[in-house]
Amino acid sequence: MRLTRLLPHRSDYAGLRESWRGDVLAGITVSVVALPLALAF
């Protein structure tokens, strides 16, 4: 397997302008849930 197949390609970011707000919201949501969970362990 070639290493270049594992790296992201320019076309992978085609819809980024439309989806970045949802991605940021998802990241914040995961961090709010994961941080207390990690501290509990």
KOLMI-504852 format. One record per atom (N, C-alpha, C, O): residue number from 1; x, y, z; residue in three letters; atom name. Coordinates in Angstrom, 3 decimals. Example, Ala and Ser with C-alpha at 12.3 -4.5 7.8 and 13.67 -1.06 7.14 Angstrom:
BEGIN
num,x,y,z,residu,atome
1,13.190,-5.690,7.800,ALA,N .
1,12.300,-4.500,7.800,ALA,CA .
1,13.200,-3.300,7.800,ALA,C .
1,14.236,-3.319,8.465,ALA,O .
2,12.850,-2.250,7.080,SER,N .
2,13.670,-1.060,7.140,SER,CA .
2,12.900,0.030,7.870,SER,C .
2,13.409,1.138,8.039,SER,O .
***
This chain:
BEGIN
num,x,y,z,residu,atome
1,0.838,-1.175,0.000,MET,N .
1,0.000,0.000,0.000,MET,CA .
1,0.888,1.244,0.000,MET,C .
1,1.895,1.315,0.705,MET,O .
2,0.491,2.202,-0.798,ARG,N .
2,1.276,3.431,-0.866,ARG,CA .
2,0.849,4.400,0.222,ARG,C .
2,-0.333,4.508,0.547,ARG,O .
3,1.809,5.091,0.772,LEU,N .
3,1.541,6.032,1.857,LEU,CA .
3,0.656,7.185,1.399,LEU,C .
3,-0.132,7.703,2.190,LEU,O .
4,0.766,7.589,0.161,THR,N .
4,-0.021,8.724,-0.327,THR,CA .
4,-1.522,8.426,-0.326,THR,C .
4,-2.332,9.352,-0.293,THR,O .
5,-1.898,7.155,-0.361,ARG,N .
5,-3.317,6.810,-0.308,ARG,CA .
5,-3.891,7.046,1.082,ARG,C .
5,-5.106,7.182,1.227,ARG,O .
6,-3.051,7.098,2.101,LEU,N .
6,-3.517,7.315,3.464,LEU,CA .
6,-3.633,8.791,3.820,LEU,C .
6,-4.313,9.148,4.782,LEU,O .
7,-2.983,9.636,3.059,LEU,N .
7,-2.997,11.066,3.339,LEU,CA .
7,-4.225,11.722,2.711,LEU,C .
7,-4.711,11.265,1.676,LEU,O .
8,-4.729,12.796,3.331,PRO,N .
8,-5.894,13.478,2.768,PRO,CA .
8,-5.572,14.142,1.430,PRO,C .
8,-4.452,14.596,1.195,PRO,O .
9,-6.566,14.185,0.576,HIS,N .
9,-6.430,14.793,-0.743,HIS,CA .
9,-7.212,16.107,-0.745,HIS,C .
9,-8.102,16.312,0.080,HIS,O .
10,-6.878,16.970,-1.658,ARG,N .
10,-7.536,18.274,-1.739,ARG,CA .
10,-9.055,18.141,-1.891,ARG,C .
10,-9.796,18.968,-1.360,ARG,O .
11,-9.516,17.144,-2.584,SER,N .
11,-10.951,16.963,-2.795,SER,CA .
11,-11.684,16.565,-1.509,SER,C .
11,-12.908,16.680,-1.444,SER,O .
12,-10.962,16.104,-0.492,ASP,N .
12,-11.585,15.753,0.781,ASP,CA .
12,-12.128,16.974,1.513,ASP,C .
12,-12.980,16.846,2.392,ASP,O .
13,-11.643,18.139,1.158,TYR,N .
13,-12.033,19.376,1.823,TYR,CA .
13,-13.010,20.208,1.004,TYR,C .
13,-13.168,21.401,1.266,TYR,O .
14,-13.663,19.611,0.027,ALA,N .
14,-14.543,20.352,-0.878,ALA,CA .
14,-15.727,20.973,-0.143,ALA,C .
14,-16.099,22.104,-0.453,ALA,O .
15,-16.321,20.290,0.799,GLY,N .
15,-17.498,20.808,1.493,GLY,CA .
15,-17.193,21.477,2.812,GLY,C .
15,-18.100,21.675,3.620,GLY,O .
16,-15.961,21.828,3.054,LEU,N .
16,-15.556,22.379,4.347,LEU,CA .
16,-16.203,23.721,4.638,LEU,C .
16,-16.566,23.988,5.784,LEU,O .
17,-16.355,24.560,3.646,ARG,N .
17,-16.953,25.884,3.878,ARG,CA .
17,-18.393,25.780,4.360,ARG,C .
17,-18.854,26.637,5.114,ARG,O .
18,-19.102,24.754,3.942,GLU,N .
18,-20.490,24.596,4.346,GLU,CA .
18,-20.635,23.847,5.672,GLU,C .
18,-21.637,24.022,6.366,GLU,O .
19,-19.672,23.031,6.031,SER,N .
19,-19.857,22.151,7.190,SER,CA .
19,-19.014,22.521,8.412,SER,C .
19,-19.082,21.819,9.421,SER,O .
20,-18.237,23.579,8.361,TRP,N .
20,-17.316,23.841,9.474,TRP,CA .
20,-18.048,24.184,10.768,TRP,C .
20,-17.565,23.849,11.849,TRP,O .
21,-19.190,24.839,10.682,ARG,N .
21,-19.916,25.184,11.913,ARG,CA .
21,-20.413,23.932,12.630,ARG,C .
21,-20.331,23.840,13.855,ARG,O .
22,-20.918,22.987,11.881,GLY,N .
22,-21.355,21.732,12.484,GLY,CA .
22,-20.196,20.947,13.066,GLY,C .
22,-20.334,20.296,14.102,GLY,O .
23,-19.049,21.010,12.396,ASP,N .
23,-17.857,20.315,12.893,ASP,CA .
23,-17.371,20.938,14.209,ASP,C .
23,-16.968,20.221,15.125,ASP,O .
24,-17.409,22.260,14.298,VAL,N .
24,-16.993,22.934,15.532,VAL,CA .
24,-17.960,22.600,16.661,VAL,C .
24,-17.534,22.323,17.783,VAL,O .
25,-19.253,22.624,16.373,LEU,N .
25,-20.246,22.286,17.390,LEU,CA .
25,-20.076,20.840,17.864,LEU,C .
25,-20.191,20.564,19.058,LEU,O .
26,-19.807,19.935,16.954,ALA,N .
26,-19.581,18.539,17.327,ALA,CA .
26,-18.329,18.408,18.193,ALA,C .
26,-18.326,17.644,19.157,ALA,O .
27,-17.283,19.133,17.866,GLY,N .
27,-16.062,19.087,18.665,GLY,CA .
27,-16.277,19.602,20.078,GLY,C .
27,-15.773,19.025,21.042,GLY,O .
28,-17.025,20.687,20.198,ILE,N .
28,-17.320,21.239,21.531,ILE,CA .
28,-18.179,20.273,22.326,ILE,C .
28,-17.946,20.075,23.519,ILE,O .
29,-19.161,19.672,21.688,THR,N .
29,-20.033,18.710,22.367,THR,CA .
29,-19.248,17.506,22.874,THR,C .
29,-19.444,17.066,24.007,THR,O .
30,-18.376,16.982,22.053,VAL,N .
30,-17.565,15.834,22.467,VAL,CA .
30,-16.639,16.221,23.612,VAL,C .
30,-16.450,15.437,24.542,VAL,O .
31,-16.062,17.409,23.560,SER,N .
31,-15.153,17.808,24.637,SER,CA .
31,-15.898,18.010,25.949,SER,C .
31,-15.365,17.698,27.014,SER,O .
32,-17.119,18.527,25.888,VAL,N .
32,-17.911,18.721,27.111,VAL,CA .
32,-18.255,17.376,27.742,VAL,C .
32,-18.315,17.272,28.967,VAL,O .
33,-18.476,16.365,26.946,VAL,N .
33,-18.808,15.037,27.479,VAL,CA .
33,-17.537,14.269,27.865,VAL,C .
33,-17.511,13.602,28.899,VAL,O .
34,-16.494,14.358,27.049,ALA,N .
34,-15.312,13.522,27.255,ALA,CA .
34,-14.440,14.004,28.414,ALA,C .
34,-13.848,13.180,29.110,ALA,O .
35,-14.348,15.294,28.635,LEU,N .
35,-13.476,15.796,29.713,LEU,CA .
35,-13.945,15.330,31.089,LEU,C .
35,-13.131,14.789,31.837,LEU,O .
36,-15.194,15.507,31.458,PRO,N .
36,-15.609,14.977,32.778,PRO,CA .
36,-15.514,13.449,32.852,PRO,C .
36,-15.197,12.892,33.903,PRO,O .
37,-15.784,12.792,31.754,LEU,N .
37,-15.662,11.331,31.749,LEU,CA .
37,-14.224,10.911,31.994,LEU,C .
37,-13.977,9.983,32.765,LEU,O .
38,-13.287,11.565,31.364,ALA,N .
38,-11.876,11.237,31.570,ALA,CA .
38,-11.428,11.553,32.991,ALA,C .
38,-10.627,10.814,33.562,ALA,O .
39,-11.924,12.622,33.560,LEU,N .
39,-11.584,12.955,34.944,LEU,CA .
39,-12.189,11.952,35.930,LEU,C .
39,-11.618,11.698,36.991,LEU,O .
40,-13.328,11.393,35.583,ALA,N .
40,-13.972,10.413,36.459,ALA,CA .
40,-13.182,9.115,36.526,ALA,C .
40,-13.166,8.442,37.556,ALA,O .
41,-12.530,8.769,35.428,PHE,N .
41,-11.729,7.550,35.425,PHE,CA .
41,-10.455,7.779,36.191,PHE,C .
41,-9.634,6.869,36.309,PHE,O .
***
